[in-house]
């Protein structure tokens, strides 16, 4: 499993992606450890006009931020998310400490947001040194076994169906601006990859890794999603506009942000969620 992950993380990316990752890391001198590129843009050749997704891994939140309240926000409701522009491309990046990144990829956390993402393909596009690269890869290698363990095995179920069901469960936990077939399309976009990962991921499931508990995960996950939206309205410049853009892109809606929502982004984030859930744009 570890070898597969290291090989996948080292696959080449568009040079502009690597340049953007280095620029993100440069904004955190002394604390940046690694930058990972993930998400749907991995499968795209034309990046102009798309929002790229990165995770910045730092040594410690206190070292990463000059403002203590940002470190506290990252520690209490990880991750913090920030917009970024470089080389004509736009992106957002989430910040996690090495310790949190490892923990949130493992079965010791019920929250799906990190291990569900890193059970999917990603790239290690910048690292401060080999030690940081190795730690990032080891953390990512925990994600797929955690995902499959959480979904639980079913007798006679084909491996690809196990992956599909597992991703569908994780999508049901968060407030996601995605279409209903999104979980299946994740696997169907690269079924060979998930075949290769199946046996090693299943073999790497830790003894006693928890499965089930999805009703509780859904309650906690949706509450956490609302809290993150509210936090992002304070920490993410233009966060309300980004939320509307992502929902419109994935759900085909035409949400327009009003002036009062930009003036009071925290209130807008809280009031926007129930209306979107009622419309079916997010679940």
N, C-alpha and C positions, 0 to 999 in steps of 0.2 A: 504493500500500500504506500509506504513512504517513498519507494523508488518511483512508482507511477506518478505520485504527486510532484516530486522534484522534476521529473521529466516534463510534465505538463506546465508547471510554473515557469520553466525555462524556455518555452517555445517563443519564437520571435513575435514582435508586435510592430505596428507602424512606428517609424522613428519619432513621429510627433507625439505619440503616446508616451514613449520613454522620456522625451524631452519635457513633457508636462509633468511626469512623475518626479523628475529631478528638480524641476522648479518648485513643486509642492514641498519636497523635502528641504529645499534651500530656505524656505520660510521658517523652518524649525531647526536652526543650527544647534547642535549639541544634544538634541532629543530625538530627532528622526532616526528610526531604525530600519524601516522597510516601507515600500509602497507597493500595493497590489492593485491590479487592474481587473475588473470583473464586470459582469452584466451583459446585456444584449449587444452592446457595441463590440464585444469580442468577435461576433459573427459578421460584423459589417466591414466592408472595404471602403465605403465613402463615409467619412466621419464628420464632414462639414454639416452643421445644423443639428447635430446630435448632442445629447448630454452624456459625457463620459462619466464613468463611475470608478472611484478609487477608494481604497482604505489606506490611510496613513497610520503606521504603527510607530508609537513613540515609547521612549524608555519610561517616562513618568509624566503624569499630567501637570504636576507642579513645575517641572522643567520646561514643558511645552508651551505654557501660556504665561504672558506677563501679568494677566489679570486673574486674580484668585477665583473670582466667581465663575470664570470659564472652566477652570480646573475642577471646581466643585460640581458644576453642571455635568461635566463629562464623567465624573466619578459616580454621581448619583443616578443619572439616566444616560448611560452610554449608548451610542457614541454622540459626540458633537458633529454636526455636518456643516460644511462651508462651501460656498461657490468658488469657482476658480476659472480664470481665462489665461490661455497661453498659446502663442503661435497660431492665432486665429480660431482655436477650438475652445469650447466651453465644457466645464466639468463640475462635478461636486465631489467632495471627498469627506469621508467619515474618519474620525480620529479615535483610536483605541490604544491603550497601553499594551505592551507585550503580555503582561499578566492577564489583562481582560480579554485580549484576543485569544489566548490559549484557553481560558476558562469558558468563553462564550462559544467556542467550537466543540466543546465536549459535553458528555452526557450529564455533567453535574448541574447544568442549567436547563430549565424547562423552556426558556424563551428561545424561539426558533430563528430569530432574525439573522444571526451570524452563521450558524452551522447550516441552515438551509441554503444560504447564498454560496458558501464555500464548499458545499457538496457538489456544486456546479463548477464548470471550468473557470479558472482564473490564471493570471500571470503575475509573477514577481518581477516588476519592471524597474525596481531600484532597491538597493540595500546598502547600508553603510559599510558592512563587512561580511565575511563569510559566516561569522557567528550569528549575526542578525538574520541572514538569509536562511540558515539552518533552523533557527527557532521559528521563523515564519512558516517554513515548509512543514515542520513538525506539527504546528498548530492546525494548519490547513488539512493535514492528513487525518486529523481527528473528526472532521466534519461529516464525511460520508458514512462512516460507521455509526456515528451518533444519529444521523437522519434515519438510516434503515432500522436501527434499534428502536427508535422512538415510534416508528410506524408499526413495528412488530411483524414477525414472519407469519405467513399464511400457508397452510399445507397446499401443495400443488401449484402455488403461484409462480409464474415465470419471473425471472429477475427484473426485466424491464417493466413489468406491471407493478412490481414492488416499488421501484423507483417512482413510477407515475403516481401511485397511491400515496407514497410518502410526500412527494411534492404537493399533491392536492391537499393533504392534511395541513401542511405548513401554510399554504395560501389561505386556508380557511381561518387561520389563527390571527393573521394580521389584517389591518385595513389596507388592502392592496387595490390600486387603480389598474386592475388587469381584467382581461376578458376571461370567461369561464373556462376556456380550454387552454389557458396559459400553462398550467402545470404539465399537461400532456405534451405540449409543444416543446417544453424544455428538454425532455428526453428524446422526442422524435427529431429534434434538430441535429442530434449527433448520437444515434443509438449505438454505434460501434464503441463510442467512448464509454457509455454506461455498461455495455457488455464487458469491456476490459476491466472496468472498476468493480464489477459485481462481486466476483469471487474474493478478491483481496479485501474489499470493504466488509463483506460478511464475515470473513475470517478474523478481521480486526475488531469486531464488536466486543467490547470488554465484558467479561463475565459480570452478571448482575446489572448491566446497563438498563435503565428504566425504559419501559415502553407504555404506550397508552396514555391515559390521563388527558385526553384531548379536550374534553369539556372544560376542564380547569385551564388548560393552555389557552383556549379560545377566550375565556373571560379575561385572564391576565394579559394575553397578547393584545387584545383590542384596547384595554385600558392603557397599556403601555404605549400603544400606537398613538392614542390621543395625547398622552403626556409628551411624547416625542414631537408631535406636531406643534403642540403649544410651546415647547422649548425652542423648536426650530424657528418659530415666529420671532423669537428674541435673539437667537444666536446666528441665524442664517439670513444674510442680507437678501431681500427679495424672496423670502421663503414662501410667502403666500402666492406670489406669481409663479414660482416653481411648482408648487402644489397644483395649481390650476393647469399649468402646462402639462404636467405628467398625467393628470387625470384625462385631460382632453386628448392627449396622444394615445393613451391606451384604451380609453372607454368610448371615444368618439363623441364626447360631449362638447359643448360650447360655453363653458363657464367663463365669465368675464369678472375680473376683480374690480370692485367699486372703490372710489377714493377713500371712503370711511374704513374699508377693510385694510388698506395700506397704512392708514393712520393708527388703527388699533389692531395690529396683526394677531395678538394673542386672542382677543375676543373673536376675530374672524376665523381663526383656526378651529376654535371650539365650536362655533356655530355652523361652520361649513360641513363638518363631519356628519351630523345627523341628516342633513338635507341630501348629501351625496349617497349615504347609505340607503335612504328611502328611494332614491332614483335608480339604485342598482349600480351606480358607477364604481363604487367600492363596496367590498364585502367584509 
